[in-house]
Protein backbone atom coordinates (compact mmCIF):
# COMPACT_ATOMS: atom_id res chain seq x y z
CA UNK A 1 0.00 0.00 0.00
CA UNK A 2 1.24 3.47 -0.81
CA UNK A 3 0.73 5.71 2.16
CA UNK A 4 1.91 9.17 3.12
CA UNK A 5 2.87 10.02 6.67
CA UNK A 6 0.58 11.91 9.02
CA UNK A 7 3.03 14.82 8.86
CA UNK A 8 2.56 15.11 5.09
CA UNK A 9 -1.20 14.93 5.52
CA UNK A 10 -1.00 17.70 8.14
CA UNK A 11 1.22 19.76 5.83
CA UNK A 12 -1.44 19.73 3.12
CA UNK A 13 -4.08 20.78 5.67
CA UNK A 14 -1.86 23.63 6.90
CA UNK A 15 -1.01 24.81 3.38
CA UNK A 16 -4.65 24.61 2.31
CA UNK A 17 -5.61 26.79 5.26
CA UNK A 18 -2.90 29.30 4.38
CA UNK A 19 -3.91 29.32 0.70
CA UNK A 20 -7.44 30.42 1.65
CA UNK A 21 -5.96 33.77 2.77
CA UNK A 22 -2.59 33.84 1.08
CA UNK A 23 -2.02 37.59 1.31
CA UNK A 24 -1.51 37.70 5.07
CA UNK A 25 1.03 36.18 7.42
CA UNK A 26 -0.01 33.19 9.48
CA UNK A 27 1.26 32.18 12.89
CA UNK A 28 1.60 28.65 14.22
CA UNK A 29 -0.90 29.28 17.03
CA UNK A 30 -3.56 30.62 14.65
CA UNK A 31 -3.09 27.69 12.25
CA UNK A 32 -3.22 25.20 15.12
CA UNK A 33 -6.51 26.65 16.33
CA UNK A 34 -7.99 26.69 12.82
CA UNK A 35 -6.90 23.16 11.87
CA UNK A 36 -6.95 21.30 15.19
CA UNK A 37 -3.30 20.26 14.76
CA UNK A 38 -1.11 20.69 17.86
CA UNK A 39 1.07 23.82 17.93
CA UNK A 40 4.40 21.93 18.19
CA UNK A 41 3.46 19.84 15.15
CA UNK A 42 2.40 22.92 13.17
CA UNK A 43 5.67 24.66 14.08
CA UNK A 44 7.76 21.65 13.06
CA UNK A 45 5.98 21.30 9.71
CA UNK A 46 6.23 25.02 8.98
CA UNK A 47 9.98 24.94 9.61
CA UNK A 48 10.38 21.99 7.25
CA UNK A 49 8.29 23.73 4.57
CA UNK A 50 10.31 26.93 5.00
CA UNK A 51 13.57 25.01 4.57
CA UNK A 52 12.10 23.47 1.38
CA UNK A 53 11.14 26.97 0.11
CA UNK A 54 7.41 26.19 0.12
CA UNK A 55 6.90 28.82 2.83
CA UNK A 56 8.64 32.07 3.65
CA UNK A 57 9.03 33.24 7.23
CA UNK A 58 9.38 36.64 8.85
CA UNK A 59 10.64 37.00 12.42
CA UNK A 60 9.39 39.41 15.00
CA UNK A 61 6.17 40.60 16.60
CA UNK A 62 4.49 41.08 13.25
CA UNK A 63 6.14 38.00 11.79
CA UNK A 64 4.72 34.75 10.59
CA UNK A 65 4.64 32.51 7.57
CA UNK A 66 3.41 33.08 4.03
CA UNK A 67 3.31 30.88 0.95
CA UNK A 68 6.52 31.39 -1.01
CA UNK A 69 4.59 31.45 -4.28
CA UNK A 70 1.02 31.33 -5.55
CA UNK A 71 -0.99 28.19 -4.69
CA UNK A 72 -1.15 27.32 -8.40
CA UNK A 73 2.68 27.11 -8.39
CA UNK A 74 2.99 24.82 -5.35
CA UNK A 75 2.65 21.18 -6.38
CA UNK A 76 1.58 18.30 -4.19
CA UNK A 77 4.82 16.61 -5.26
CA UNK A 78 6.88 19.46 -3.75
CA UNK A 79 5.02 19.13 -0.45
CA UNK A 80 5.50 15.36 -0.36
CA UNK A 81 9.19 15.70 -1.23
CA UNK A 82 9.69 18.30 1.50
CA UNK A 83 8.36 15.96 4.18
CA UNK A 84 9.03 12.47 2.83
CA UNK A 85 12.09 12.94 0.63
CA UNK A 86 12.23 12.01 -3.04
CA UNK A 87 9.17 10.25 -4.44
CA UNK A 88 10.25 6.65 -4.93
CA UNK A 89 8.12 3.51 -4.92
CA UNK A 90 11.03 1.08 -4.61
CA UNK A 91 14.64 1.24 -3.48
CA UNK A 92 15.87 1.12 -7.07
CA UNK A 93 13.83 4.19 -8.03
CA UNK A 94 15.44 6.09 -5.17
CA UNK A 95 19.00 4.84 -5.55
CA UNK A 96 20.69 2.02 -7.44
CA UNK A 97 23.13 1.57 -4.55
CA UNK A 98 20.45 0.57 -2.01
CA UNK A 99 19.33 -2.61 -3.75
CA UNK A 100 21.40 -5.78 -3.67
CA UNK A 101 19.51 -7.13 -6.70
CA UNK A 102 20.02 -4.11 -9.01
CA UNK A 103 22.70 -5.70 -11.19
CA UNK A 104 20.53 -8.66 -12.20
CA UNK A 105 17.09 -7.08 -12.04
CA UNK A 106 15.11 -7.27 -15.28
CA UNK A 107 12.14 -5.16 -14.16
CA UNK A 108 14.02 -2.19 -12.72
CA UNK A 109 13.24 -0.08 -15.81
CA UNK A 110 9.55 -0.80 -15.41
CA UNK A 111 9.58 0.47 -11.84
CA UNK A 112 11.18 3.67 -13.11
CA UNK A 113 8.32 4.10 -15.62
CA UNK A 114 5.70 3.59 -12.89
CA UNK A 115 7.53 5.92 -10.51
CA UNK A 116 7.80 8.58 -13.23
CA UNK A 117 4.07 8.42 -13.99
CA UNK A 118 3.14 8.74 -10.32
CA UNK A 119 5.55 11.66 -9.93
CA UNK A 120 4.02 13.35 -12.99
CA UNK A 121 0.53 12.88 -11.55
CA UNK A 122 1.59 14.44 -8.24
CA UNK A 123 3.32 17.31 -10.10
CA UNK A 124 0.08 18.00 -11.96
CA UNK A 125 -1.92 18.65 -8.77
CA UNK A 126 -1.35 22.00 -7.08
CA UNK A 127 -2.32 23.59 -3.81
CA UNK A 128 -4.84 25.65 -5.79
CA UNK A 129 -6.45 22.37 -6.89
CA UNK A 130 -6.53 21.14 -3.31
CA UNK A 131 -8.52 24.14 -2.05
CA UNK A 132 -11.15 23.87 -4.77
CA UNK A 133 -14.45 22.42 -3.59
CA UNK A 134 -14.45 18.73 -4.33
CA UNK A 135 -16.76 17.51 -7.03
CA UNK A 136 -19.21 14.90 -5.83
CA UNK A 137 -19.07 11.82 -8.02
CA UNK A 138 -21.95 11.63 -10.43
CA UNK A 139 -24.56 9.09 -9.53
CA UNK A 140 -24.49 5.93 -11.54
CA UNK A 141 -28.08 5.33 -12.47
CA UNK A 142 -29.53 2.52 -14.53
CA UNK A 143 -33.29 2.66 -15.08
CA UNK A 144 -35.01 -0.39 -13.62
CA UNK A 145 -36.56 -1.14 -17.01
CA UNK A 146 -33.08 -1.67 -18.49
CA UNK A 147 -32.13 -4.12 -15.75
CA UNK A 148 -34.77 -6.63 -16.77
CA UNK A 149 -34.46 -6.68 -20.56
N, C-alpha and C positions, 0 to 999 in steps of 0.2 A: 504494500500500500504506500502510495506517495502521501506524505503528510508534512505540513509545515509546523514549526514550533509555535507554542502559545505566544512567544515574544513577537514573532512575525505577524501573527494574527492581531495582536495588540497594536503593533506598529501601523497596520492598515486602518484600524479603528481610530487611532490618534491622528494620522494624516488625513483621514476623511473628515474628522471633526475640524481640523485646521483649515482644510480646503473650503469648508462652508463659509468661512470668513477669512479669506487669505490675505486681506489687506492689513490686518492688525497683528500685533505680537501676542503670542499665547504663552502663558506660564504653566509650569507643571501642575501646580495646585488647581488651577482653573480647568485644565484638561482632565485631571483626575476626577474632579467633581462631575464634569460633564459626561465622562465615559464610564465611570465606575471602576476604573483601573487604579490600583494603589499608587500613591505619589512616588515612592521609590522606584517602582517599575516604570512609570512614565518618565521619570528623570533619566533612568538608565537607557531607555529606548531613545529618548531625544538626544542624548549624548552620542549614541551609536549613529543615529541618522545625521547628526551634524558632522561627525567625522567622515561619513560617506558622502557628504555634500548634498544630501537630500533636504536638510534644514540649514538655516543660518541662525546664529545666536548673537544676541546683544546682551552684554553684562550691564549691571546697575539696577537702580530702583525702577527705571522705566524700561528695563530689558525684558527679554523673552525670546521666543523662537518664532521664526517665520519660515514658510516654504522657500527654498532656494530658487525655485522657478515655478512657472505656472503649473497647475495640476495636470494640464494636457501634456506637459513635458516630463512628468514624473511617471515612469513605468512601474508596473507591479514587479517586473524583473529586477529593477534597481533596488526596490525595497527588500525583496527576498535576498538578493545578493548582499545587501548591507548587513542583514541579520544572520543569514545562514551560510554565507560564503558563496562561491561560484555554484551555479545551477548545474548539477551533475547527478544523473540517475544511477550510475555505476562508478566504481573506482576508476575504470579505464577512461571514462569520459571526463574525470577530474584530473587524472595524472596517470601516465603510462607506468610510472615507477612504483605505484602502489599495488599493482596486481602481479602476482607471481605467475599467472597464466598468460600474460600479454603476448609473449613471444610466439605461442602456438595457438592463439585464439583466432578462430575463423569468423566469429560474429562481431568482433570489436567494432568494425566499420558500421554495422547496422545499429549498434547502440549509439554511435555518434550521430547517425541520421535521426534517430528517435529523440535524442537529447537536443539536437539542433531545432527540431520542430516544436518541442515543448518550450524551449527558450524563445523562439520566435512568437509563439502564442502569448507567452507572458510579457514579451516586449510590446505586443500590440495592444495590451490593456493598460490604460493609464489611470491615474488617480481621479481625473475628471470622469472617466467611465465609472469608477467605483462609487462616486457620489450621485450619479444619476439614479432616479427612482427605478427600481427593478421592474421589469416587464413580467407580468403574470403569464405563465404559459397558457396558450390558447387551449380551450377545452377540446377534447377529442370526442366528437359526437357522431354516432352512427344512428340514423333513424331505425327504430324498431322494425319497421317494414322491410328494411334491407337485411336484417339479421336472419329472417326466416324465408328467404327466397330459395 
